[in-house]
Amino acid sequence: MRIDLTVKEFLLLAMLVRRQGEILSKTAIAELVWDMNFDSSTNVGKVAIKPLRAKIDKPFSPKLLHTIRGIGYVLELRN
């Protein structure tokens, strides 16, 4: 199955894959993918993670992209 990603979604996914199993904070995501200083009013979850999750997780099982509440996000296979 083909999954169409925007450039930013692809960069985000590539970063998550390279750091598989590592919890990435919203700050790290903003700095690494958007190359910008993190603004606490920015909602990385809605802007970046939610659309990516809809494409790579929603139609498939098991889910790979997980929210670590209050910390960030991690890409990993969980049992």
N, C-alpha and C positions, 0 to 999 in steps of 0.2 A: 504494500500500500504506500502510495506517495503522500508525503506531508509537506504542504507548502508553508514556508516560514518567511517572515520578513527578515531583513538583514539583521535587525536588532534581536529578533527571536533566535536567529541562527547563532549570533555571537553569544547570547545568553546561554543557549543550550550547549554550545561548544565549551564555554567556561565551566558549566556545571559538570559536563562529562569529564573534562580534564581534572576536576576537583571532586570526582565522585566520592561520596561518603563523608565529605567535609562540609560542615555547616557554614554557609555563606551568609553574612549579615546583609541587611539592606544597604548599608554603607558600602560594603565591598562590591556588591552588585552595581550600585550607581557609579562607583569609581572605576571598576574594571570594564563594564560594558559601555557606559556612557562617557567615560573619561571626564567625570566632573566631580566636584566636591558635593558631598551629600547634603541635601536640604531636608531637614526633618519633616517638613510639610509635604514632601514628595511621597506618594504612595506607590512604592515599587511593586507591591503585591498586585494592585489593580492594573497598573500600567504595563508591567512586564511579565510577571508570573502567571496571572490569571489567563491571558490569551495563550501563552505557551502551554500551560497545563491543559487547556481545552483542546489543544491540538495533539499533544503527545500522551496525555493520560486518560482523558475522558472516554475516548473510544476503545481503550485497551485495558487489559488486566494482565498482570498486576500493575498497580500504580507505582511510578518511579519518583515523582516530584513531591516532596513532603514539606509541609510548613512546620517549623519548630517555633512554636508560639513564643513571641517576645524576643526571639533571637534571630531567625532568618529562615533559610531554605536549604534543603539538601536533596541531592539526586542519589537514590540508592534503591536497591531491590530489597524489600522486606518480606519476611515470611509471614 
